[in-house]
Every structure is written in structure tokens, then in C-alpha cells.
Amino acid sequence: MPKHAVITVVGKDRVGIVAKVSSVLAEHKVNIIDISQTVLRGMFAMIMVVDLSSCDISIGELRKLLAETGKEMGVDVALHSAELVESVERI
């Protein structure tokens, strides 16, 4: 499993998005290294860099769980590979 990943969340703003995504990560021992979020004209956008080194499920399972959590909230949640993290860190 890669050590780091990027999680993006995009959709209509509503209460509890950050809390719900963070809870899923904490439940599976994923540490948030960096986080940025904004609301533009009612649209919520967030990007997180996370540490997967202590994660207790596979990256595929985490990706699926986050996508399902996003669907329940009406937002798109995606977990992106470590290659994207490395590209962001170089910028």
C-alpha cells in the first residue's frame, strides 16, 4: 500500500461533510497530514493529503468506503494514488 494519498471531495455544501469524511478516516487509522477546503457559490471543495501507513484496510476498500460515504451525502469523494501526491509535493 502506498504511504500517502490524496482525497478530494466535491459537491453541494451541507453540514457535516468534513466530519463524516474525517470519521471514516479515523475509524481506519488514516491520518490527515494536510487539508484545504472552501465553499464557492454553494459548492463545497476539499482536498486532503493523508498518511495510509497505519490503515487497517486495503486502499481499494478505503476508496470504495469513501465513495459510498460521499454518495450518502450527495458529494463525490475520491481517493487518488500516491503518484498524484508526489506530483503535488513537487509543485
Contacts in CASP RR format, 6 or more apart in sequence:
PFRMAT RR
TARGET T0000
AUTHOR 0000-0000-0000
METHOD contacts of the structure
MODEL  1
MPKHAVITVVGKDRVGIVAKVSSVLAEHKVNIIDISQTVLRGMFAMIMVV
DLSSCDISIGELRKLLAETGKEMGVDVALHSAELVESVERI
1 52 0 8 1.000
1 55 0 8 1.000
1 58 0 8 1.000
1 59 0 8 1.000
2 52 0 8 1.000
2 59 0 8 1.000
2 81 0 8 1.000
2 82 0 8 1.000
2 85 0 8 1.000
3 51 0 8 1.000
3 52 0 8 1.000
3 53 0 8 1.000
3 82 0 8 1.000
4 33 0 8 1.000
4 49 0 8 1.000
4 50 0 8 1.000
4 51 0 8 1.000
4 52 0 8 1.000
4 82 0 8 1.000
4 85 0 8 1.000
5 49 0 8 1.000
5 50 0 8 1.000
5 52 0 8 1.000
5 59 0 8 1.000
5 79 0 8 1.000
5 80 0 8 1.000
5 81 0 8 1.000
5 82 0 8 1.000
5 84 0 8 1.000
5 85 0 8 1.000
6 47 0 8 1.000
6 48 0 8 1.000
6 49 0 8 1.000
6 50 0 8 1.000
6 79 0 8 1.000
6 80 0 8 1.000
6 84 0 8 1.000
6 85 0 8 1.000
6 88 0 8 1.000
7 21 0 8 1.000
7 25 0 8 1.000
7 46 0 8 1.000
7 47 0 8 1.000
7 48 0 8 1.000
7 50 0 8 1.000
7 66 0 8 1.000
7 77 0 8 1.000
7 78 0 8 1.000
7 79 0 8 1.000
7 80 0 8 1.000
8 45 0 8 1.000
8 46 0 8 1.000
8 47 0 8 1.000
8 48 0 8 1.000
8 76 0 8 1.000
8 77 0 8 1.000
8 78 0 8 1.000
8 80 0 8 1.000
9 17 0 8 1.000
9 21 0 8 1.000
9 37 0 8 1.000
9 44 0 8 1.000
9 45 0 8 1.000
9 46 0 8 1.000
9 47 0 8 1.000
9 48 0 8 1.000
9 70 0 8 1.000
9 75 0 8 1.000
9 76 0 8 1.000
9 77 0 8 1.000
10 43 0 8 1.000
10 44 0 8 1.000
10 45 0 8 1.000
10 46 0 8 1.000
10 75 0 8 1.000
10 76 0 8 1.000
11 43 0 8 1.000
11 44 0 8 1.000
11 45 0 8 1.000
11 74 0 8 1.000
11 75 0 8 1.000
11 76 0 8 1.000
12 42 0 8 1.000
12 43 0 8 1.000
12 44 0 8 1.000
12 74 0 8 1.000
12 75 0 8 1.000
13 39 0 8 1.000
13 42 0 8 1.000
13 43 0 8 1.000
13 44 0 8 1.000
14 44 0 8 1.000
14 73 0 8 1.000
14 74 0 8 1.000
14 75 0 8 1.000
16 73 0 8 1.000
17 44 0 8 1.000
17 46 0 8 1.000
17 73 0 8 1.000
17 75 0 8 1.000
18 37 0 8 1.000
18 46 0 8 1.000
20 69 0 8 1.000
20 70 0 8 1.000
20 73 0 8 1.000
21 46 0 8 1.000
21 48 0 8 1.000
21 66 0 8 1.000
21 69 0 8 1.000
21 70 0 8 1.000
21 77 0 8 1.000
22 32 0 8 1.000
24 65 0 8 1.000
24 66 0 8 1.000
24 69 0 8 1.000
25 31 0 8 1.000
25 32 0 8 1.000
25 50 0 8 1.000
28 55 0 8 1.000
28 56 0 8 1.000
28 57 0 8 1.000
28 62 0 8 1.000
28 65 0 8 1.000
29 54 0 8 1.000
29 55 0 8 1.000
29 56 0 8 1.000
30 50 0 8 1.000
30 51 0 8 1.000
30 52 0 8 1.000
30 54 0 8 1.000
30 55 0 8 1.000
30 62 0 8 1.000
31 50 0 8 1.000
31 51 0 8 1.000
31 54 0 8 1.000
32 48 0 8 1.000
32 49 0 8 1.000
32 50 0 8 1.000
32 51 0 8 1.000
33 48 0 8 1.000
33 49 0 8 1.000
33 50 0 8 1.000
33 51 0 8 1.000
34 48 0 8 1.000
34 49 0 8 1.000
35 46 0 8 1.000
35 47 0 8 1.000
35 48 0 8 1.000
35 49 0 8 1.000
36 46 0 8 1.000
36 47 0 8 1.000
36 48 0 8 1.000
37 44 0 8 1.000
37 45 0 8 1.000
37 46 0 8 1.000
37 47 0 8 1.000
38 44 0 8 1.000
38 45 0 8 1.000
38 46 0 8 1.000
39 45 0 8 1.000
44 75 0 8 1.000
49 85 0 8 1.000
49 88 0 8 1.000
52 59 0 8 1.000
52 62 0 8 1.000
55 62 0 8 1.000
57 65 0 8 1.000
59 79 0 8 1.000
60 79 0 8 1.000
62 79 0 8 1.000
63 78 0 8 1.000
63 79 0 8 1.000
66 77 0 8 1.000
66 78 0 8 1.000
66 79 0 8 1.000
67 77 0 8 1.000
67 78 0 8 1.000
69 77 0 8 1.000
70 76 0 8 1.000
70 77 0 8 1.000
END
